[in-house]
Amino acid sequence: MLGLDQEQMEGFDKLTTSSGKKLDLADLGKDEIYLSADAAEGLDVENGDVIEATFAQKLGTTAAPNAPPAPGALPVPRPSELTVAGVYESGANPASSTSMVMPLQRLQERVGEEGRINAVLITHKGPAIEGAAGTGATKDALRPLLEENDLQADPVKKEAIDQADQGGETFTSIFLLFGQFSVGAGVLLIFLIFVMLAAERKHELGIARAVGMRRGHLMRMFAFEGSLYALLASALGSVAGVGVGWLMVRVIGKAFAGSGFEISFATSPENVVIAFCLGMVLTFAVVLISSWRVSRLNVVRAIRDIPEPDRKGRSVKGALLALTTPLAGAGLLWQGLQAEQMGLYMLGLSLIIVGAALVARVLRVPERVSFTVAGILLLGLWLLPVSFAPSGMTEGIDLFFISGVMIVLAGVWVIIYNSDLLLGAVVALFGWLRGMPPVLRAAVSYPMQSRFRTGMTLAMFSLVVFTIVTMSFITAAFGSIFEDTDRLSGGFDVRADAGYAAPIPDMNEALKNEKSVNTDDFTAVGTLTGLSVKAKQKD
């Protein structure tokens, strides 16, 4: 219930109906009020209907308007009949969605608080959201006045915006998680497509190099082709993303309808442009890297379609990559310990293991040994309980993505570099079937002719499956919160709220006196009283 001073509310939003009409407090009669849309819907009333409202009035107050209240008086419920003069959709700034409004002086008279108020509202100039940026400066300016009069400043708008941001971040973090996996799988797919395009055109590219085309020309040719794909895909994806986002907001909004958590669709041209640019830049970067890789071919081997030799990472660039990876991991590990961030800490440890495998390969340690050991260590690291990490670490949603990438990388290494052992196990398991051993050997050994392409394909599919499993886990986790109904309800099946205007001193006696109720149908009846309090620290 709001009692507003019309003259002092000029800087605030006006009470506005669904049709855009402004409601004026000066137009209200003695027993008339304005009602919020949610309250009108819940009470099933409209303009002209009469509602009954109970006001807490101090003991000792009389009909005389200036009679002083008795010291230490307790509230007494007094029902009043009020006529709904209008229904507003917005404008009652400090109120909840269920509220009603009357002039301040009339509310003071009804509750015996003539000349007194319990809240002073302050608004900043400018747009509604941006205006909250001045809250801190306003509180600092008001601090002497507040301390002198033992008052408190409550930044309701800023707190509401912060709560909305936190609620939004909860949803966006989940979608960001799945988006990261999608981007990761997409990057692998783009890379794999260009590698396979190069493999298909290898003979053609070898002839082009033989007649004078340089490696830089090949890179430009692939980069130009990839940029066309990136341009078209980013344009279509950014526009289609708006439609998918609108559909998701509608579905999620219906799921949370009536819970007090409202989700609305919002976008802007800037968001679409940013999404287009991010997609374009990311895709083009992957295209450039893949173009650089596929342009590394020997003319004779390309013309004859002979596989390029594996240098085992012993080139200058391979050696530099092997050395910088564990150093970068050590830096992230130190940064994670300093910032107490679990994501940085685990990523640093993972990069140290990956870098150790690369260094071992440069030092001519057999690839099977180095990468299998590194894969097993990575799997063991990420499957350890979180209690093995240093205490006090902050865990974020980024751990899902980092763990997914590292577990997939570890699994792919172990499988790819032990494919012959895997083949032997498969043949031993199914070799007793007639005609299966030759088929199995061909089916498993052929993909192993190109470990890089097979590994990329395996990693891409693994990330997709990892995303599905993670989504299922999160869905089950949310569902399990509400599965234990006894824990949430204390074992009770029905809850009824009694207003303070008509209290029920003894619920058991009230049920016995109710003819339509059989007390034998109830195992237990309990009562619960809630009281809102404010605490202030001493001194």
LOTORPA-742760 format. One record per residue: residue in three letters; x, y, z of N, C-alpha, C in turn. Coordinates in steps of 0.05 Angstrom, whole numbers, plus 5000, padded with zeros to 4 digits. Atoms other than C-alpha are relative to their C-alpha. Example, Ala and Ser with C-alpha at 12.3 -4.5 7.8 and 13.67 -1.06 7.14 Angstrom:
residues 2
ALA501849765000524649105156501850245000SER498449764999527349795143498550225014
end
This chain:
residues 539
MET501749765000500050005000501850255000LEU498449765003503050664977498350245004GLY501249744998501051345000502050204988LEU498249845015504151824950499250305001ASP500549715001504852584952500350094971GLN500149935028502752814883502050224993GLU498349775006506753464886503049925000GLN497250084998513253104905500849784981MET499450235017512752564852500450084971GLU499849915027514052994791502349874985GLY497650125013520852684776499849704995PHE500350295002518151974778498249934976ASP501850105021514551554726497150025010LYS502949974993507051684725498749725000LEU501650245000502051134741498749984972THR500950035028500450864671498449744996THR501750235006494950394647501249854977SER499150165023495849854595499650144973SER500449855025493150334542501750254998GLY498349775000498250864561498950255013LYS501349774986493451324600501450055026LYS498849924975496551704658497950045022LEU501949984978493051644725500950225019ASP499449784982492752264770498849955027LEU501050044972492252204846497950205008ALA501949794993488352854849497249924991ASP502650085009482652504813498649805018LEU501150204982481552004869498050125020GLY501949924979475452064914500949905027LYS499250064972475451944989500649705003ASP499750294997474751184985500849864974GLU499150115025478051064918503049965000ILE497250075002484650754901500649924971TYR499050125025488850554841501349735007LEU499150274994490549814837501949914977SER498250115020496349464802498649794983ALA501250195018494849014743500049715011ASP499850274988497348384779498149975023ALA501950024977493248544841497149984989ALA502750015011487048674799499449724988GLU500550265012487948014762499749795022GLY500250204978489147624827497450025015LEU502549964985482947934860497649984981ASP502250025020478847874795498250245002VAL501649754999476648604797500950184977GLU499449805021476549184748499050275010ASN500849734992474849924748497150005009GLY502749984989468750084791499449795021ASP500550214980469149444833500950105028VAL499349934972469549484909501649775013ILE498450204986474849124949500150085030GLU499849954972475749055024503049985008ALA497249994991482549255053500150045030THR499749974971484849195125502550155006PHE497849834993489249745153500749955030ALA499250024972493349665217500050285012GLN500249734988491450265261500749985029LYS499150014973494350445328497750005020LEU501949994978490550305392499850285011GLY500349734988487750935422499250214981THR500849805019486351285357497050024999THR502949955001479551595351499350114973ALA500849885025475451895296501150274996ALA498849735003478552565311502649984984PRO497750035017483852675257502650065014ASN497549934987489052975304500449885027ALA499750134974488252515363502749855002PRO497450134998495152285387499749705006PRO500150284994496351535388501149945028ALA499250074973497251185454502949894998PRO497250095000504651045472500049695000GLY499650295001506850335455497549854989ALA502450135010500250185419500649794980LEU499850225019499349555379498050044978PRO501949965023496049525310497449855004VAL502750124999488649375306499049994972PRO501050025027485749105241497350154997ARG502449865006480449555211499349974970PRO500650035028477149335146498650254989SER501249775014475149875096499349924972GLU500850055027471449855031501050224982LEU498749815019475150184973499149934972THR500950035028473050294901502550024982VAL497850005019477950134845499450214979ALA500449795019478450774804501749974975GLY498250035023483950534757501949775005VAL498150224999488749964742502550084985TYR497549915013496050144728501849764994GLU498050205009501249714691502750075011SER497349914991507350124714499850275013GLY499849744988509550724752500250005030ALA499850014971509150494825502849905007ASN497150075000516750504830500949845023PRO498950154977518150264901498349765008ALA501850214991512449754903500649744986SER499950265013511849024886498050004977SER501950025023507848784826497150005010THR502749994989501748724872499950235020SER500049764983500349414902497650164994MET502149805005495249964908500950275011VAL499149734995495950714913497750185008MET501849794993492251284948501650255008PRO498549764991494152004966501249975028LEU498650044975499052045023498450095024GLN501449904977494752465069497749825009ARG502250174993488851995065501049745013LEU498950244988493151385081500950075029GLN499149924973496151765141497650015019GLU502449994984489151895167498949735007ARG501150264995486951175160501649845021VAL498350164981492850895200500850165024GLY499449844977493151455251502850105001GLU497249905001499851735228500050274985GLU500249745013497852445209502750155001GLY497549845002503752855185502549845000ARG497650164998508552265187500349834975ILE499350175023512051865132502049795009ASN498050214993516351235133501949954977ALA498150045022519951305066500150264984VAL499649785018522951865024501349884975LEU499050125025523951674951501750204985ILE498249835015529751944910500549874973THR499550105027530551874835502150174986HIS498149855016536152074788498850074973LYS500949925027535152434723501249804979GLY498950175021536252064658498449744997PRO501450265005534151364633499949845026ALA500550154975531550874684502449835008ILE497950184993537250364681502650165005GLU497549854998543050854670500050185025GLY500249834977540451294727501049885025ALA499150134976542350774778503050025004ALA497149974997549750914764500750215021GLY499449794980549251524810499349935028THR500950084973546851124870502250045021GLY497849984981553651104904500650295008ALA499549724995554851854897497850135017THR502349904985547852004923500249915029LYS499850104972548851564985502250145015ASP497849854987555451904999499250285008ALA500949734994552252584995498050015023LEU502150014979546552375041501149895027ARG499050144976551052025093499850185025PRO500349834976551452625142497150025010LEU502849974993543952725140498949745011LEU501050264991542651975149501049955029GLU498950054973547351915209498950185021GLU501149814980544652535242497249935009ASN502850074993537452285239499549705003ASP500250294996538851535247498249884978LEU501550105023536151385177501749814984GLN498750205017537950865126499350054970ALA500549985029538750925050499949734988ASP500450275012536150325012500050034969PRO499849975030538450304938498349804985VAL501850215011532349934913500449964970LYS499750045029533450064839502649854994LYS497550135006540749874839500049705008GLU500250284992539249244879498349844981ALA501750145019533649054831501549944974ILE498450045024538349154772502149785004ASP498050204994543748744806498849725001GLN501350264999538848184821499349904972ALA500650075027536548194749502549914985ASP497550085013543748164725500949725010GLN499250264989545247574772498249784989GLY501850205012539047204748500649954971GLY499450035028540847344676502649854996GLU497450135003548047114687499749705005THR500450294995545446444715499249864974PHE500850125025542046304648502150034979THR498149965021547246614603502549825004SER497650174996552846214637499549714990ILE500750275010549145564620500149994970PHE499949995029548145764548502850064990LEU497249955008555246024545501649755001LEU498650264998557645344568499649834975PHE500650165023554044984512501150144975GLY498949865023556145534464503049964996GLN497150055002563445424481500649734987PHE499650275012562944684464499250014971SER500849985028559244854400502250144983VAL497849865014564745344381502449824997GLY497850185001570044834398499749794979ALA500650205021566744304355500050124973GLY500149865026565644814300502850064990VAL497249945008573045014300501349754989LEU498950255010575044284293498849924973LEU501350075025569944184238501150174977ILE498949835021572444784198502849924992PHE497250085005579644574206500049744985LEU500150265013577943864186499150024971ILE501049975027574044084125502250104981PHE497949895017579844494098502349804996VAL497950215003584843934112499149794980MET501050205019580343444074499850124972LEU500049875026579443944017502850004988ALA497250005010586944004012500849724992ALA499350275007587643244013498749924973GLU501450075025582543183957501350134976ARG498849855022586043703915503149984999LYS497150014997593043483931501449974973HIS498850035026594643253861499950264984GLU500449755015591843893831501950225011LEU498249804988595744323881502949954994GLY497350075007602143943867500750104971ILE499649915027601444093792500250314999ALA500049714999599944823808502750105010ARG497449924990606344873849502249944979ALA498050085020610244523793500250214978VAL500049815022608245053742500550295010GLY499149744991610345633786498550135023MET501549894977605145753841501649965025ARG498550014975608445913907498249925023ARG501550084976606445693977498250235009GLY501749774992603946393992497550034983HIS502350005017599346353932497949795009LEU501850214991596345703958498550105025MET501249894976595146034026497950204994ARG502049805007591646623994497649884987MET502350135013587346173951498249875020PHE501750134979584945764011498850215018ALA501049794983584246384053497750154988PHE502249865014579946734001497549834999GLU502350185000575546123993498749985027GLY501150024973574846054068498750265009SER501249744992573346804077497250034988LEU502749995012567446734029498149835017TYR501650174983564846144070499450155027ALA500349874974565946544135498150244998LEU501849775004562447164107497149914999LEU502750095004556246794085498949865026ALA500950144976555946344147499550195023SER500349814978556846924196497550164996ALA502449845005551447334162497549845006LEU502450164995546446764162499749925029GLY500150084972548346534232499150225019SER500749784982547747224265497150074998VAL502849945003540847344235498349775011ALA501550234990538346634249500249985030GLY499750014971541046694320498050175014VAL502149834988536147264334497449855002GLY502550155000530346824314500049775020VAL499850224980532846224355499950115028GLY500149884973533946684415497250085008TRP502849934994526846954409498449765008LEU501550254994524146244408500849895027MET499250114975528346024467498950175023VAL501149824978526146634509497149945004ARG502950064997518846464495499649745014VAL500350264987519745744515500850025030ILE499149984972523745904578498150185016GLY501949834986518946474596497549865008LYS502450154992513046004595500649805022ALA499350194979516845514638500150135027PHE499849864974517846044692497650185005ALA502349834996511046374685498749955027GLY501350024974507946524752501949965023SER498050044978514446424791501150265010GLY498949744992515947164796502650064986PHE497549965015522047074751499250044971GLU500949935027520547424686502350024981ILE498049995021524647324623498850134975SER501049875023523647794565502150014978PHE498150005023526747824495501050284996ALA498749745005531548384481502449964981THR497750015018536448504424500450284989SER499449745012539549084386501749954975PRO498350045024543049184319502949965008GLU497250034992549649244357500649715007ASN499550284993548848534384500349834975VAL499850155025547648264314502750054986VAL497449935013553748634287502349875015ILE497950124985558148394344500149704995ALA500050295006555847674333501149944973PHE498950045027557347734259503050034999CYS497149955000564248024272501549785014LEU498750214985565947494324500249744983GLY500050235017563846934277501950024977MET498349955023567547244219503049985008VAL497250004991574047354258500949725008LEU499250274991574046664291500249814976THR499950185023572446294226502450074982PHE497749925017577646694187502749925013ALA497550084986582946564240500549704996VAL499750295004581645804235500849954971VAL499350045028581845854159502950074994LEU497249935005588546204160501949795011ILE498350204989591545684206499949744983SER500250245016588845104165501250054972SER498849945026591045454100503149985002TRP497150024996598145514128500849715001ARG499250284997598144774145499849854973VAL500350155025595444514079501850094978SER498249915021600144944039502849885002ARG497350134996606144554067499949734986LEU499950255015606944034013502450004981ASN497950055019612443743971498949964972VAL501150015027611343823896499949714990VAL499950285011613543113877498049825015ARG501850174984609742783935497150074994ALA502749925006603543193919499049894973ILE500850095027603543013845499549695001ARG500350294999604542273861498149915022ASP501950064978599642313920501249825021ILE498550144979604842063970499750155026PRO500449864974603542224044502650165007GLU497849844990607942774073501249865024PRO498750134977613142514123499450165026ASP500549884974611742644197502750075012ARG497449904989617443074224500249965031LYS500050064971615642864296500350265016GLY499849754985615343594316502850105004ARG497249934996622743684307500950244983SER499349755014622444304263500450225021VAL499549784982624344974292497450095013LYS502649914989617045174300498949795020GLY500950214982615344494331501550015027ALA498449994975621044564382499250245016LEU500849764985618845274400497349955013LEU502650064989611645034410500349815024ALA499650184978614144464454501150135024LEU498849874977618144934498498150215012THR501749784989613045504504497549895014THR502550114988607045044522500349955030PRO499850044971609644814590500650275015LEU499549744987612145524605497450165003ALA502749874998605245804590498449875022GLY501450144979602345264634500950085028ALA498949924973606945454692499050275007GLY501049734995604846184684497149995009LEU502850024993597445994686499749875028LEU500250134974598645544746500650205022TRP499349804979602046104785497750215002GLN502149805000596546594764497549895014GLY502350124987591146104787500349985030LEU499550004971594446024855499850275013GLN500249734989594946774864497150105001ALA502849905001587746914842498149805012GLU501750214989585146264874497749934980GLN501950085021581746084808500649724991MET499650285007580745344797500449964970GLY499750035029580045424722502850054990LEU497249945008586845754713501949805011TYR498250194987590145274762500049734984MET500250265014587544644726501050024971LEU499049965027588944934657503050014999GLY497149994999596045084677501349735004LEU499050274996597244374703499749844974SER500550155024594144094639502050084978LEU498149915021598644514593502849915007ILE497450114993604744294632500349714991ILE499950285008602943564619500149984969VAL500050005029601443714545502750084990GLY497449915008607944094539502249795005ALA498050214994611843534571499949784978ALA500250195021609143054518501350104974LEU498849885024611243534462503050005002VAL497150004996618243614492501149724997ALA499050285001618942854499500149914971ARG499950085028617242774425502450134986VAL497649865011622643294406502549855008LEU497650144990627542904449500149714990ARG500050275013625942274406499049785018VAL501450214984621941914460497749904982PRO502150115017617141444423497350145005GLU502549864997610541794409497949855016ARG502050164985606441224436500550035030VAL499449974972609941274503499350275011SER500449734990609942024510497150095000PHE502749905002602842164487498049825016THR501850174984599741554521500350075030VAL499649934971602941734588498750275005ALA501349734996600742464579497049985000GLY502950035000593642244562499049885025ILE500950124974593141794623500350195023LEU499649804978595942344668497850214998LEU502249805003590842844639497449895010LEU502550124991585142364650500049975031GLY499950024971587442224721499750265014LEU500249734988588242964736497150105001TRP502749885001581243154713497949825013LEU501950184987577842544744500449985030LEU499649994971580742674813497850165014PRO501949844985576042924867501050295003VAL499249724998576043684874501550065027SER498649964974578643604946503049984997PHE497150015004585543454917501250274993ALA499049735007586144174894500450175025PRO499649834977588644724941497350115010SER502549904988583144964989499750294994GLY500549715005579845634978499750074971MET500249945029579645574902497150074992THR502649935010573845904866499449854974GLU500750165024570345454816497950154984GLY501949875018566745734755499049814979ILE501250165022562745484696502149944979ASP497950055020569145524655501349735004LEU498850274995571444874688498749794982PHE501350205017566244494647501449994972PHE498849995027569244734581502949905000ILE497250084999576544654602500249705004SER499850294995575343964630499149844976GLY500950145024571443754568502249984979VAL497950005020577043964521502349835008MET497750154991582543654563499449705001ILE500750284999578942994575499749884972VAL500150095028577342934501502749984987LEU497350025011584543094482501549765011ALA498650234988587142574531498949744989GLY501250255011582242044507500949954971VAL499250035028583942174434502949914998TRP497250085000591442124448500349705006VAL499750284992590741464484499049814979ILE501250185021586341164429501750014975ILE498649985026590141434368502849875001TYR497350114999597041234392500149715010ASN500150294993594740544414497949864983SER502050115017590340394355500549704993ASP499550285006593939744339499249815023LEU500950164977592739494410497049985001LEU502950005001585539704403499049814979LEU500850185021585039334338500349715009GLY499650284990587938704370497849925019ALA502150074981582938744426497349964987VAL502650035014577038834378500049744985VAL499850255016579438254334499749765019ALA500250224981580337814395497249965011LEU502750024988573437984420498049904980PHE501950085020569737894354501149824978GLY498850165020574637464315498849734996TRP501250275003570836824327497750004981LEU502249995020565337074281501249964972ARG499050075026566236804211500250254982GLY499649785019569237314162500450275013MET499849744987569837864215502950105002PRO497349904997577437904225501050184977PRO499149825022579138174155498550274999VAL501649755001573338664158500850195022LEU499349834977575238914227502850134996ARG497449895005582538994207499950234980ALA500249785020580739404146498550245011ALA501649784990575539814183501650175020VAL498649864980580340004239502750114990SER497349925009587040044202499950224980TYR500249795021584640484144500050285012PRO500049734988582941094188502750075013MET497549954987589741014222502250084980GLN498149915020593241174156500550305002SER499749724996592041904172499050065029ARG500749974972592341984247498850285006PHE500949734994591342734245497150034994ARG502849965008584742724207498249825018THR501650184983582242124247499750125028GLY500049884974584142464312498250245002MET501749765000580643114293497149924998THR502850105002574342734273499149895027LEU500750134974574442334338499650225021ALA500249784980575542974379497450154996MET502449855005569843334344497549855009PHE502350154991564842774355500049975031SER499950034971567242694427499150255014LEU500949754988566043424442496950024998VAL502950005003558943364415498749825021VAL501150194980557542754458500450105028PHE499549884973560843094518497950225006THR502049794996556043684508497349885008ILE502650134994550043224507500049885028VAL499850114973552342864570499950225021THR500049784981553643524605497250125003MET502849894999546743784586498249825016SER501650194986543643144612500650025030PHE499249974972547543224677498750245013ILE501249754988545243944688497049975002THR502950044998538043764672499349825024ALA500650184977538243184722500650145027ALA499349864975541643634774497750195008PHE502249824994536144154768497549855009GLY502450164993530743614771500249885027SER499650124974533743294833499550195023ILE500549804979532943944871497149975010PHE502850014993525343854870498949725003GLU501050284998524943094873499349935029ASP500550074972525343054949497850185012THR502149824991518543354964499750005031ASP500250004971518743135037501950205012ARG498049814989525043535048499150294996LEU500949735007522044145014497550095016SER502649934987515244105049499949925029GLY500150094973517143805115498149775005GLY501950234998512443225100497150094999PHE502849905001506243675096499250014970ASP501150015027501643645035498650254992VAL501749765006497444275041501050235017ARG499249764986499444985060497950214995ALA501949785002494445545074501050245015ASP499149754987496046265091497650145012ALA502149854986491846635142500950295004GLY499349724997491747395141499950095029TYR499949904972493347785204497450145008ALA502649874994486548125198498049805011ALA501850214990483147455212501649775010PRO498250224991488047035253498449765010ILE501250254990486646315273501849915024PRO498450064977489146205344500749715003ASP499550294997488445445345498949864975MET500850125026488345085277498549745005ASN501350254994486344415308497150045008GLU502749944991480244705342498350114976ALA501549895023478345085279499249774981LEU500750235017478544425239497749835012LYS502150154987474244075291497350134997ASN502649855002468944615286499050034972GLU500849985028468844575210498649754992LYS501650245006463244105190500949854975SER499250135026465943965120502749875001VAL497350114998472643735147499949775020ASN499850234982474043055178502949995010THR497349994988479943105226501549744998ASP498650265003481442365217501549984974ASP498650005026483842525146502850125003PHE497549864998489842905174501849855020THR498150124982496042585204501150205020ALA498949794983498843235231499350274989VAL500549725007497343975230502050185015GLY498049824988502744495242499550284992THR500349725006502945245244502750134999LEU497549875004508445715223499550304998THR500349715000509146465236502650124991GLY497649865010513946905197499950295009LEU499949724991516247585221502450134987SER497949855013520348085181501350185021VAL498549834980525748425223502350144986LYS497649875009531348915212501950025024ALA498050004978537748865253502150224995LYS497949795002542749425266502249935020GLN497850074983549649285294500450215022LYS499749824977550849585363502450194995ASP497949795003554950235362500850044971
end
